[in-house]
Amino acid sequence: MPWFDAVDLYCERLGPGLWAEPLNAVTNLAFLGAAWIMWRRAGDDRMGRALAAVLAVIGVGSGLFHTFANGLTSLMDVLPILGFILLYLFAASRDMLGLRPVWASAATVAFLPYAAATVPLWSKVPGLGSSAGYMPVPVLILFYAWLLRTRAPRSARGLAIGAGVLLVSLLARTVDQPLCGSWPTGTHFLWHLLNAGMLAWMILVYLRFREEVSRKPR
């Protein structure tokens, strides 16, 4: 895809104009709002603040893509999401599962071949379309919830809730084009709103786990 060629991927966009996707563009403010709330909630927790910062970058990148819709801004849209996934995976592996940094790093890097191996399988699911690229994520979150079910049941439930919200938001992303004829604005903006809340929730689950650990007697 040439870097600056216009792309049209969502129902709301009817042309190449800057404001051809008003709902899809404006709803990225939800990411920025969620990032601000989580930044303040994180306090002195450096990892929590790092996750909140990446959440803000997701909003900026997605906002650019839904205004200047081209190949370059498409990368700006997806790369911060990948960055958040990898950073959260490292934080969850190190701090929630208690892995040493080297093994937490290995678990983080392992996400790439895991996704590469499973996305083609998800792509075979009828109607899933480009959302297949995200399906390894809720599965992995549920796996971490299962691993934590005994050690930290509250956090395990929190992760499971996050996976559930992500699945709902993926549904909103998936049906955007199929419902275009009956819902001209599309449903992609719901993906933004739900995803902003879900990512903020995932940060909160992480922060609560850290706080509970710090309060336990040693």
C-alpha positions as CSV (number, residue, x, y, z in Angstrom):
1,M,0.0,0.0,0.0
2,P,1.6,3.4,-1.0
3,W,2.1,5.4,2.1
4,F,0.0,8.5,1.1
5,D,-2.8,6.9,-0.9
6,A,-6.2,7.4,0.6
7,V,-7.9,4.3,2.1
8,D,-11.6,3.7,2.8
9,L,-12.1,0.9,5.3
10,Y,-15.1,2.0,7.3
11,C,-18.8,2.5,6.7
12,E,-18.8,6.1,7.9
13,R,-16.2,7.3,5.3
14,L,-17.9,8.3,2.0
15,G,-14.9,10.3,0.6
16,P,-11.3,11.3,1.1
17,G,-12.0,14.4,3.2
18,L,-10.5,15.3,6.5
19,W,-13.8,15.1,8.3
20,A,-15.3,12.2,6.3
21,E,-15.4,10.1,9.5
22,P,-16.6,12.5,12.2
23,L,-17.8,9.9,14.7
24,N,-14.8,7.7,14.2
25,A,-12.5,10.7,14.6
26,V,-14.1,12.4,17.6
27,T,-14.5,9.2,19.6
28,N,-10.8,8.9,19.8
29,L,-11.0,11.5,22.5
30,A,-12.2,8.6,24.7
31,F,-8.7,7.2,24.6
32,L,-7.2,10.5,25.7
33,G,-9.7,10.9,28.5
34,A,-9.1,7.3,29.7
35,A,-5.4,7.9,29.5
36,W,-5.6,11.0,31.6
37,I,-7.7,9.3,34.2
38,M,-5.4,6.3,34.4
39,W,-2.3,8.6,34.5
40,R,-3.6,10.3,37.6
41,R,-4.8,7.0,39.1
42,A,-1.3,5.4,38.6
43,G,0.3,7.9,40.9
44,D,4.0,7.0,41.3
45,D,3.6,3.6,39.6
46,R,5.9,3.9,36.6
47,M,4.6,1.0,34.7
48,G,1.0,2.2,35.2
49,R,1.9,5.6,33.9
50,A,3.8,4.1,30.9
51,L,0.6,2.1,30.0
52,A,-1.5,5.3,30.3
53,A,1.0,7.2,28.1
54,V,0.7,4.4,25.4
55,L,-3.1,4.6,25.7
56,A,-2.9,8.3,24.9
57,V,-0.7,7.5,21.8
58,I,-3.3,5.0,20.7
59,G,-5.9,7.8,20.7
60,V,-3.6,10.1,18.7
61,G,-2.7,7.5,16.2
62,S,-6.2,6.4,15.6
63,G,-7.4,10.0,15.4
64,L,-4.8,10.7,12.7
65,F,-5.9,7.6,10.8
66,H,-9.6,8.5,10.9
67,T,-8.9,12.0,9.6
68,F,-5.9,11.5,7.3
69,A,-6.8,8.0,6.2
70,N,-3.8,6.6,4.3
71,G,-1.2,3.9,4.6
72,L,1.1,5.9,6.8
73,T,-1.5,6.8,9.3
74,S,-2.8,3.2,9.2
75,L,0.6,2.2,10.7
76,M,0.2,5.0,13.3
77,D,-3.1,3.4,14.2
78,V,-2.0,-0.2,14.7
79,L,1.5,0.1,16.0
80,P,0.6,1.9,19.3
81,I,-2.0,-0.9,19.9
82,L,0.7,-3.5,19.4
83,G,2.9,-1.5,21.8
84,F,0.3,-1.5,24.5
85,I,-0.3,-5.3,24.1
86,L,3.5,-6.0,24.4
87,L,4.0,-3.6,27.3
88,Y,1.0,-5.0,29.3
89,L,2.1,-8.5,28.6
90,F,5.5,-7.8,30.0
91,A,4.0,-6.1,33.1
92,A,1.5,-8.9,33.7
93,S,4.1,-11.6,33.2
94,R,6.6,-9.9,35.5
95,D,4.4,-8.4,38.2
96,M,1.3,-10.5,38.2
97,L,2.7,-13.9,37.4
98,G,5.9,-13.2,39.2
99,L,8.3,-14.1,36.4
100,R,11.8,-12.8,36.3
101,P,12.4,-10.0,33.9
102,V,14.2,-12.2,31.4
103,W,11.3,-14.7,31.3
104,A,8.7,-11.9,31.2
105,S,10.6,-10.5,28.2
106,A,10.5,-14.0,26.6
107,A,6.8,-14.3,27.2
108,T,6.4,-10.8,25.6
109,V,8.4,-11.7,22.5
110,A,6.5,-15.0,22.2
111,F,3.4,-13.0,21.5
112,L,4.6,-12.3,18.0
113,P,4.9,-15.9,16.8
114,Y,1.8,-16.8,18.7
115,A,-0.2,-14.1,16.9
116,A,1.4,-15.1,13.5
117,A,0.4,-18.7,14.0
118,T,-3.2,-18.1,15.2
119,V,-4.3,-15.1,13.1
120,P,-4.5,-17.2,9.9
121,L,-6.7,-19.7,11.8
122,W,-9.0,-16.9,13.0
123,S,-9.1,-15.5,9.5
124,K,-11.0,-18.6,8.4
125,V,-13.9,-17.8,10.6
126,P,-16.7,-16.5,8.3
127,G,-17.5,-12.8,8.7
128,L,-14.6,-12.0,11.1
129,G,-12.6,-10.1,8.4
130,S,-9.8,-7.9,9.6
131,S,-10.9,-8.3,13.2
132,A,-9.2,-11.7,13.1
133,G,-5.9,-9.9,13.7
134,Y,-7.1,-9.0,17.2
135,M,-8.6,-12.4,18.3
136,P,-5.4,-13.8,19.8
137,V,-5.5,-11.0,22.4
138,P,-8.8,-11.9,24.3
139,V,-7.7,-15.6,24.2
140,L,-4.4,-14.6,25.8
141,I,-6.0,-12.4,28.4
142,L,-8.3,-15.3,29.4
143,F,-5.2,-17.6,29.6
144,Y,-3.6,-15.2,32.1
145,A,-6.9,-15.0,34.0
146,W,-6.8,-18.8,34.3
147,L,-3.2,-18.7,35.5
148,L,-4.1,-16.2,38.2
149,R,-7.3,-17.9,39.3
150,T,-5.8,-19.2,42.5
151,R,-3.0,-16.8,43.3
152,A,-5.1,-13.6,42.6
153,P,-8.7,-14.4,42.0
154,R,-9.8,-10.8,42.0
155,S,-7.3,-9.9,39.3
156,A,-8.3,-13.0,37.4
157,R,-11.9,-11.9,37.4
158,G,-10.8,-8.4,36.3
159,L,-8.8,-9.8,33.4
160,A,-11.8,-12.0,32.4
161,I,-14.0,-9.0,32.4
162,G,-11.5,-7.1,30.2
163,A,-11.5,-10.0,27.7
164,G,-15.3,-9.9,27.6
165,V,-15.5,-6.2,26.9
166,L,-12.8,-6.6,24.2
167,L,-14.9,-9.3,22.5
168,V,-17.9,-7.0,22.5
169,S,-15.8,-4.2,21.1
170,L,-14.5,-6.6,18.4
171,L,-18.1,-7.4,17.5
172,A,-18.8,-3.7,17.0
173,R,-15.7,-3.5,14.8
174,T,-16.6,-6.6,12.8
175,V,-20.2,-5.6,12.0
176,D,-19.3,-2.1,10.8
177,Q,-19.4,-2.9,7.1
178,P,-22.1,-5.6,7.1
179,L,-24.6,-3.2,8.8
180,C,-23.6,-0.3,6.7
181,G,-26.8,-0.4,4.6
182,S,-29.0,-0.1,7.6
183,W,-26.8,1.9,9.9
184,P,-25.0,4.5,7.7
185,T,-22.8,5.9,10.5
186,G,-21.4,2.4,11.0
187,T,-20.4,0.9,14.3
188,H,-16.7,1.4,14.3
189,F,-17.0,4.4,16.7
190,L,-18.3,1.9,19.3
191,W,-15.1,0.0,19.0
192,H,-13.3,3.2,20.1
193,L,-15.5,3.8,23.0
194,L,-15.5,0.3,24.3
195,N,-11.9,-0.2,23.7
196,A,-10.9,3.0,25.5
197,G,-12.9,1.7,28.5
198,M,-11.4,-1.8,28.2
199,L,-7.8,-0.6,28.1
200,A,-8.3,1.7,31.0
201,W,-9.9,-1.2,32.9
202,M,-6.9,-3.4,32.2
203,I,-4.6,-0.8,33.6
204,L,-6.8,-0.5,36.7
205,V,-6.7,-4.3,37.2
206,Y,-2.9,-4.1,37.0
207,L,-2.7,-1.2,39.5
208,R,-5.0,-2.8,41.9
209,F,-3.0,-6.0,41.8
210,R,0.2,-4.0,42.6
211,E,-1.5,-2.2,45.4
212,E,-2.8,-5.4,47.0
213,V,0.7,-7.0,46.8
214,S,2.2,-3.9,48.4
215,R,-0.2,-4.2,51.4
216,K,0.5,-7.8,52.1
217,P,2.7,-8.4,55.2
218,R,6.2,-9.6,54.3
